[in-house]
Amino acid sequence: MDSQYTNPGEIDGERTGESADATRTAILDAVVRCFAVQGWAGTNMSLVARETGMTRGKIQYYFPVLEDLKYAAIEYLYECWRSSYFGRIDPDATPRLQLGMGVDLLWRQANNEPLHVAMVELESAARTDERLRAMLAQLHISDEQALDQATASAFPVLAELGGEELKLGRYFVTIFINGLAAHTFPRDAARWQAKLIDALKECIAAFWLNRGMPDLDGTTRGRATASVGAGAPPADHQLDERRREALELLRRAAELLDQPAGA
């Protein structure tokens, strides 16, 4: 399902010959934008109609009840997020470059991309809305399965080392990025954020080297093909040094993230 959530001005629900799927997509895109700007409670039929340029009657032809529309938009939002993220990972890049892309994309999305903002708004609203909280809890189960599959497809070389390791790496990066996005720096925020993103890339590279990935730079493909000579994995003392450096960077990052906002 193609998303047009970044181009609200191009949506015209009354165009002759527009397919039902395209109309549904335009409506759901509009709801996602409303989530990001107005939040869960502030999203209503009138707002969606204004956002799409459609009549309320046309919207209600596809989604008769506001609650059904909003819940359909949540599922659509998560689908769009996965497509937006994993669709931008270059399948031909080396594992190291893919890891860097993955970190950079997550950080970019966490900095006010509409899909991420909408998801944050929903999670915030769910704290006081029991039905929304239950719906998101159920959705997270299916989303987790879809994320596992998409991660394995986007990072096939890393997936060879095991699904648990891939999930652990994904959790590590996601939690770090979310924590960094939520942290308030007293000064020089952009500089510290850039340093911490670089530190995260070092840490995740060390994570995979420590778990048996012999080559992050594409000169070999998988453990079975690693050999002595050109393209061989780094010597043990080199790996130990990289790990020490990465752990030190992570320790420093944790200290920075733990500082109070006014420190």
N, C-alpha and C positions, 0 to 999 in steps of 0.2 A: 504494500500500500504506500503510494508516494505521499510525502508530507509537503505541504506548502505553508507551514506555520510561520515562516519568516517573511511571507509575502502577502499580508492581509489585504493590501490594496488591489490585488489581482483577482480576488475571489468574487465571483458573481454567481450567486445561486440561481438566478433566473435565466441563465443562458439557454437558448433553445438547443436541445439535443444533448445537454449535459447528462452524463450517465448517473445512475443512482449511486454507484460507488464513489464517483467523484464528488457528488453532493454530500454524501455522508462524511467523506474525508475532509471537505471544506468546513463542515460543521464541527467535527472533532478538533480540527486544527484551531478553530476559533475558541473552542472551550479551553484548550490547553493554554492559549494566550491569555484568556480571562483568568485562569488559575494563577498564572505567573504575575498578573498585574493586580487583580482584585481578590485573589485568594479563593478558597473553597466556599466560604459562606457568602462572599460577594458575587459569585457567579450565578446568574439567573437567565431566564429565557430572553428577556428584553435586551440584556447586555450582549448575549450571543447573537441575537438578531441584528443588533446594530453592528457588531463586529463582522458578520458575514455579509451584510447587505441583503439578507433574505427576510421574508416575512416570518412572523412567529408561526403562522399556520404551516408554512412549508417545513420549518424545523420540526414542528410537532407531528408532521406526517411521518417523518423518519424516527423521531424520538418523542412519543406522546407525553411522557412524564419527565420532568426535570431531573429527578433522581436517577432515572435510567440513563439519561443523557450524560450526566456527570460521571456515573460509574463506567459507562462505555468509554468515556474520554480518559479515565485513569488507565484502563488497559491499553488504550491506544498510545497514551503518553509513554508508558514503559516500552512498548514495541518500538516507538520512534526513537527513544533514547538508545536502545540497543543497536538499531540500524544506523543511527547517526554516529555512534562511537566505533563500532566494529567495522563499519563500512569504510572508515578512513584509515584503517591499519593496512599498510602496504604488504601484501602477501609475499612479494618478492624481495623484501628487505631482509637483512641479516637479523638474527635474534636480538643483538644489541640495539640495532636501530629500531626494531619493532618495540622493544621495551621502552626506549626513549619516546617514540611516538605515542605509546599508550599512556605514559605519564603526562606528556605535554597535552594530549587531548583531554584527559581527565581534568587537568588543571584549568585548561581553557573553558571546559564546560562548567566547572565549579565557579567560574568568574562571570556570572550573570548571563550565560546562555539561557534562552527562554525555557528549554526543556528542563534543565537542572533547577532553575528558579521555581518552576511549577511543581517539581517533585518536592523541593524543600517546603514550599507553601502547604502542600498536602500533608507532609509529615508533621508540620507544626500544628495544623488544624486537627489532626488525629489525636492529639494529646487531650483534647476536650470533647471530641466527637466520638462516642463509643462505636457507632455504626461504621463510620469511616475507618476507625482504627481496626475493627474486625475485618473490613473489606481489604485494607492494605495488608494485614497479616496474612490473609489467604492469598492475595496476589503475590506477595513476596516469595511464597513457596514455589509457585509456577515460574516466577521471574528468576529465581535462583537456578532452577533447572535449565532455563533458556540461557542464562549467563554462562553456566558451565559449558554448555554445548558451543555457544558462540566463542568463548575464550579458547576452547580447544581447537576450533576451526581457524581462528585468527592467529594463534601461536602454536602451530602443529609440532614444531621441534621441541618446544618446552613441554607440550602435552605428552610427549613420549616418556617423560620422566615421572609421570603419574598424575592422576586426577587430583589427589589430595594435595600434592605439592603445588599444582596449578591454582587450586582454590586458595591455599594459604598465601601464595604470592599475590593473588587478586585482592584478598582481604587486606593484606598488609598495605598495598598501594592505595586502595580505596579509603581505608581508615585514616591513613596519613594525609591524603589530599583533603578529605573532609575536615580533619582537624586543622590543617593549615588554612583552609578557606574560612573557618570560623574564628580563627585567632586574630586578635587585634594587637598590632605592633605599636608601641608608643612613638616610634620614629623609623624612618628609612624602611618602610614596609616592603616596597618593591625590591629593594636590594636583598633583604633577608629572605623574602619569598623565593627569589631566583637562586640564592645560595642553598636553600632547603630543597628546592626541586632538584638541583644538581646532586645534593647529598642523597636524596631518595633514589636517583638513578644509580649512583654508586652502590647503595645498599641492595637494591634489587638485583643488580648484576652479580654482586657477591653472593646473594642468596642462591642464585641459580648455579653459580660456579661451585658453591659449597654442596650442592645437591647432585653433582655429577655431570653437569653440563660442561663438556670439555672445551667448547668453542662457541663463543657468542658472536664471533665476527664472520661466520659463514665460510671459513676455509675447510671445515669438515661438517658433516651432517649427522649429528647424533653420536652417541657414545660408541657404537659399534665401529664407526669409521675413523675414530681418532687414531693417529699413528705417530711414531717418533719421527722427527724431522720437520720439514716445512709444514706449517699448519697444525702442529702438535699442541696440546693444551699446555698452559703455563706450568712451570715447575712448581713443586709443592711449596717451596719457600716464597715464590712469587704469589701464589694463592693466599698463603698465610698473611703476607704483607697487605694484600688487597683487602682481606677480611678484617684485619686490624684497623685499617684506615676507614673502611665502611662502617664498622661498629663504632669507632670514635665519632664519625660524622653523625651517625644516628643518635648517639648519646648527646651530642651537642644540640641536635635538632629537638630532641625530647626536652632538654633543659629550656630551650627558647620557647617552645610551645607551652611549657608549664609556667612561664613567667606571667604574673598578673598584668592586666592591660596597662596599668599606670606605672609599671616598673621602669 
